Amino acid sequence: MADEPVADDPAAGEETAPEDDTAAADTPADNGTPADDTADAPEGEDVATADTPAATEDAPSDDAAVAAEDTPDADAPDAVDTDPVFDADALAADIVQGEADAPITVIEYGSFTCPHCADFYENVHGKLKANYIDTGKVRFIHREVYFDRFGLWAGMVARCGGPQRYYGIVEMIYDTQREWIGSGENAEVIDNLKKLGRTAGLGNDQIDDCLKSEPLAEALVAAYQTNAEADEVTGTPSFVINGEKHPNMSYASFTEILDGLLAE
């Protein structure tokens, strides 16, 4: 395992949005696995989806309204509109890792299907957590970017466990990215994400309710659109450090920026 990814060149270290917005929700990110051209949920699976326009140079617009799609199997149960276990808007809100009053805020925009985002968690995030987040210097926020519906489904599972389990599931998703995407078949992806959720301590019914929840899908996509537009995010991973946007970078570059801010 390399100590740091060679990612100071943003062109070499970012996953950019697909140029065709309409295809953004239908194809997984380029991660060495074949894409599913149809990207319809597998027959018999009741999984909520939402249109996920890419974070383009113009940022998501109001015209790209969040519209939940019908479940692909007409005979399947209707998607869950309400669920007593969770509140969709609450689950879509920012989840902070670290002390709420830390002097530095680092926001990561990451896609669960982006290989460079997985590299960040493998090589950089653990060091940031040990040296800055756990020591009260940085409050860290992971914001999901949905370039494809696989990433959206992963986000729904990650948020299903609430704030206490969120970052543990996030790390599991990135650490096993190639494994859970597998061949790129929808049924396999859904099954693998459910296994990850169970490993994290979620119950089968809890996972199913989250994956079937159209309100949750809509809330997550709406939060993504609002945040990505506000911060002008066009690729992943991207970082906003105390309000200033930065491209993907090595741990050494992070320490230079963070130590400089702490010295002010």
PATITI-106388 format. One record per residue (C-alpha): residue in one letter; x, y, z. Coordinates in pm, whole numbers, padded with zeros to 5 digits, always signed. Example, Ala and Ser with C-alpha at 12.3 -4.5 7.8 and 13.67 -1.06 7.14 Angstrom:
% residues 2
a+01230-00450+00780s+01367-00106+00714
***
This chain:
% residues 264
m+00000+00000+00000a+00150+00335-00100d+00183+00600+00170e+00016+00867-00041p-00162+00879-00375v+00002+01080-00649a-00288+01317-00674d-00161+01675-00649d-00236+01710-01019p-00615+01747-01016a-00641+01621-01371a-00483+01294-01264g-00658+01268-00931e-01022+01355-00982e-01322+01171-01115t-01503+01424-01332a-01871+01420-01405p-01992+01255-01726e-02038+01513-02001d-02384+01378-02080d-02604+01468-01783t-02879+01233-01888a-02650+00932-01859a-02516+01020-01517a-02765+00807-01329d-02745+00511-01560t-02378+00417-01575p-02131+00339-01298a-01813+00542-01280d-01515+00410-01472n-01362+00176-01218g-01247-00113-01429t-01581-00292-01421p-01826-00318-01708a-02113-00073-01709d-02473-00184-01726d-02617-00003-02027t-02975-00029-01911a-02924+00039-01541d-03280-00054-01459a-03319-00210-01118p-03335-00589-01141e-03670-00755-01176g-03818-00833-00839e-03605-00574-00656d-03798-00279-00514v-03534-00009-00509a-03606+00361-00518t-03404+00569-00760a-03390+00935-00847d-03249+01124-01142t-02894+01224-01053p-02767+01498-01284a-02391+01521-01292a-02203+01804-01126t-02113+01985-01446e-01919+02306-01504d-02249+02493-01473a-02343+02307-01152p-02678+02136-01107s-02962+02367-01205d-03310+02414-01071d-03438+02279-01402a-03289+01940-01318a-03567+01871-01071v-03542+01564-00855a-03794+01312-00989a-03826+00969-00837e-03864+00697-01096d-04126+00425-01084t-03997+00097-00953p-03916-00125-01252d-04140-00414-01157a-04505-00312-01175d-04599-00602-00950a-04352-00504-00680p-04477-00330-00364d-04499+00047-00379a-04194+00233-00253v-04213+00339+00108d-04347+00692+00147t-04299+00718+00522d-04112+00507+00771p-04122+00538+01150v-03758+00432+01184f-03602+00727+01002d-03666+01074+00868a-03540+01122+00511d-03445+01489+00547a-03263+01423+00874l-03066+01135+00721a-02966+01355+00424a-02821+01628+00647d-02447+01677+00699i-02291+01433+00944v-01986+01566+01128q-01683+01357+01218g-01488+01518+01498e-01555+01804+01737a-01834+02037+01631d-01636+02342+01747a-01305+02249+01580p-01131+02554+01429i-01107+02404+01079t-01385+02254+00871v-01292+02014+00591i-01573+01914+00357e-01507+01628+00117y-01721+01580-00193g-01688+01213-00281s-01856+00959-00506f-01878+00603-00380t-01797+00474-00731c-01495+00705-00781p-01158+00522-00761h-00972+00839-00658c-01213+00879-00366a-01136+00524-00258d-00765+00612-00279f-00824+00909-00051y-00974+00684+00216e-00700+00425+00174n-00408+00665+00191v-00509+01000+00341h-00824+01000+00550g-00689+00773+00824k-00393+01005+00881l-00618+01311+00884k-00842+01142+01138a-00558+01042+01368n-00368+01371+01355y-00635+01636+01302i-00991+01508+01345d-00947+01302+01662t-00729+01574+01816g-01001+01839+01787k-00833+02043+01515v-01065+01954+01226r-01434+01882+01187f-01474+01662+00880i-01786+01633+00664h-01829+01380+00384r-02081+01493+00123e-02191+01241-00136v-02184+01313-00509y-02409+01097-00723f-02264+01047-01071d-02459+00721-01106r-02731+00527-00932f-02485+00275-00783g-02341+00564-00583l-02690+00672-00479w-02777+00323-00360a-02452+00309-00162g-02536+00645-00007m-02880+00521+00097v-02722+00225+00276a-02451+00440+00436r-02705+00682+00580c-02947+00411+00686g-02762+00355+01013g-02771+00720+01116p-02482+00938+01237q-02339+00675+01473r-02271+00422+01197y-02230+00652+00897y-01853+00697+00879g-01787+00333+00955i-02008+00232+00662v-01852+00500+00440e-01508+00354+00500m-01636+00001+00432i-01791+00112+00102y-01472+00280-00017d-01244+00003+00110t-01441-00264-00079q-01539-00055-00380r-01433-00302-00648e-01581-00594-00460w-01931-00454-00409i-01952-00314-00763g-01837-00652-00889s-01947-00718-01247g-02165-00408-01255e-02490-00603-01261n-02761-00425-01062a-02877-00732-00870e-02520-00809-00764v-02458-00450-00656i-02775-00439-00447d-02698-00774-00285n-02342-00668-00203l-02456-00337-00053k-02706-00522+00163k-02426-00748+00286l-02218-00441+00376g-02512-00301+00568r-02559-00624+00760t-02188-00633+00841a-02226-00284+00987g-02506-00404+01214l-02812-00300+01014g-03111-00532+00998n-03249-00674+00675d-03579-00488+00709q-03400-00164+00792i-03182-00189+00480d-03477-00281+00259d-03682+00013+00388c-03397+00254+00315l-03337+00121-00036k-03710+00137-00116s-03758+00488+00020e-03827+00738-00257p-03831+01025-00002l-03479+00930+00106a-03355+00909-00254e-03509+01248-00332a-03369+01408-00016l-03017+01281-00087v-03019+01400-00448a-03163+01737-00348a-02889+01784-00087y-02624+01684-00341q-02756+01931-00600t-02778+02219-00353n-02433+02164-00205a-02255+02093-00534e-02401+02405-00691a-02308+02622-00393d-01947+02499-00389e-01914+02469-00770v-01812+02104-00752t-01725+01947-01089g-01515+01646-00989t-01443+01409-00705p-01284+01406-00466s-01298+01782-00409f-01243+01953-00077v-01363+02276+00081i-01138+02383+00367n-01272+02673+00571g-01466+02789+00267e-01188+02753+00009k-01214+02484-00258h-00923+02249-00329p-00872+01959-00571n-00764+01611-00471m-00426+01617-00300s-00177+01418-00097y-00158+01402+00280a+00151+01624+00270s-00047+01894+00091f-00326+01864+00346t-00084+01909+00635e+00066+02218+00474i-00277+02380+00439l-00410+02271+00778d-00097+02362+00972g-00096+02701+00803l-00453+02767+00913l-00381+02649+01267a-00087+02889+01287e-00299+03192+01201
***
